[in-house]
Amino acid sequence: MSFAPYRDRAIGTRHMVSSGHHLATTTAFQILEAGGNAIDAGVAGSLVLSVVQSDFVGFGGVAPIMIKPTGSDPVVTITGLGAWPKLASLAVLNREHKGAIPDGVLRTVVPAAPDAWLTALDRWGSMSFSEVSQAAIEFAIKGFAASDFLCAMLASYEADIRRWPENARIYLPGGGPPKAGELFRQEDLGRTIQYMVDEEQAVAARSGREKGLQAARDAFYRGDIAAKMVEYHRDNGGWLREDDLAEFAVEVLPPVVSAYKDIDIYTCGPWSQGPVLAQSLRLVDGLNIESYGHNSADYIHLLVESLKLSFSDRHHYVGDPNFVDVPVHQLLADDYVSTRASLIKLDRAIPGMPAPGAISEFQIHQERSESPSSEEFRESTQIDTSYICVVDETGNLFSSTPSDAMANTPIIPGLGFAPSSRGAQSWTDPNLPSVMGPGRRPRLTPNPAIAVKGERQWMPFGSPGNDVQPQAMLQVLLNVFAFDNRLLEAIEQPRFATFSFPRSSEPHPYSPDLLQLEGRISKSTAEELAARGHDVARWPDWDWHAGAVCAILFDTETGILEGAADPRRSGSALGW
């Protein structure tokens, strides 16, 4: 169908930023204009997201990062994900909480975002932590105009926020959520970041940039910030301790590489749900998906069935690769993908979640009981996130999905942030690969990616949305490369998502056959899909639950940069 985007495209030839909030985009752009590279700009924008979108991005949260350095250096990932504390106990959760991972301190994993940002700066950046954090500090201490979206989110989470006095003090100023356009301040968070800057500057003045960055890191993981986190956990029944923080370090790893036609896709590894996007693309590659009408019933059905197969394999095979032997190569192998694709029938949906594929020498993890199925959880209301990508004039690419919530865990008094509650994406069933345990990492939903066509067109892209993330990313990727949409048009196309699998976040609801369609998808298409066995439900047009993809398309031959941000949330793209 013909489609006219509502907004003009962001086009440039020098550098480009796209992110989930205009203040993060503008901050990153200013860093580029000041001479910083894409990594400096990406970290600066991420820090701002942890302030201006702190409902969905935690300064002490997670921050998976993907970087393509300029030149011939390979794509790398920074895990940006913390592990369960050493005192964490599966027995306690099963005995005292009936196998649930409760809201509060008992879902805390080690905060990873600060280490991820500092690692990126140290290895690929050019600026100091002080330089890239100034905007975030200013927005936290002096305040920023609260967006309509932030205020709506705080209002919807108001009852959850009130459970902890510090959360309520910060996010319900004056006794209730702020109104759109009012100044919203987070002074304690600003002072926390400033403390890291002060520690950095004191050391850098005598020992140089690298030692200064290490001092900023030590301030968080070994200094006063760490001490306050641990004190709160000791006093409130939490598991986080000094050695959990002092011994933590993110990993720098190669990506998982998949392909669709002549396009290579770099995704994050099995410590995240990156393999879902990788495997889904391999499945649709063999289905000649581009031969079907875009967003027709056949097209949507085939994508949904491919996603359901990939989500089933995620559920049964994917967990922390430091503890679980994850068969990533087998999941993407031609013969395995072909066998899985043969289960897809054009006229009928596979009921519920398909059975996982059989892989020689790998045991299928059998769960002890089915995840809860409830209309109450037809849409995830747990953890969400944001996204930022940057391309600079020398060809560095930065792609990151910083995240973590503030409504399901307490903010540490005096610090202004909550240590990562990402433990909510673990399981308490010991038969599943993503079971919680000391030192283990939850299987992370945030999964930034980079696509490349013929070593010429590079596209960093990503989305918030929990389990919708790889689904929205898959659709946008195909819109660009299979249907030749312009980038903004590709993002604005109507969207859909399946929920026919146990979801990532506690309480892991399972909605067999549920398929959400945005309103612009026709009634006749919805009826055809229902006739094939999908439990069709409707999102409104431009619904924020449908993900919010941001992306940059960089043509290395022409030098043209095209940036776009999803109108479903408050993102923006800016370039020159």
Secondary structure, DSSP 8 states (H G I E B T S, - for coil): -----SS--EEESS-EEEESSHHHHHHHHHHHHTT--HHHHHHHHHHHHHHHTTTT--TTSB--EEEE-STT---EEE-------TT--HHHHHHHSTT---SSGGG-----HHHHHHHHHHHH--S-HHHHHHHHHHHHHT-EE--HHHHHHHHHTHHHHTTSHHHHHHHSGGGS---TTSEE--HHHHHHHHHHHHHHHHHHHHH-HHHHHHHHHHHHHTSHHHHHHHHHHHHTT----HHHHHT----EE--EEEEETTEEEEE--TTBTHHHHHHHHHHHHTTTGGGS-TT-HHHHHHHHHHHHHHHHHHHHH-S-TTTS---HHHHHSHHHHHHHHTT-BTTB--SSS------TT------SS-----GGGSS--S--B--EEEE-TT--EEEE--B--SSSS---TTT-S----GGGGSBS-TTSTTB--TT----BS---EEEEETTTEEEEEE---GGGHHHHHHHHHHHHHTS---HHHHHHS--EEE--SB-SSTT--B-TTEEEEETTS-HHHHHHHHHTT-EEEEE-TT-GGG---EEEEEETTT--EEEEE-TTTT-EEEE-
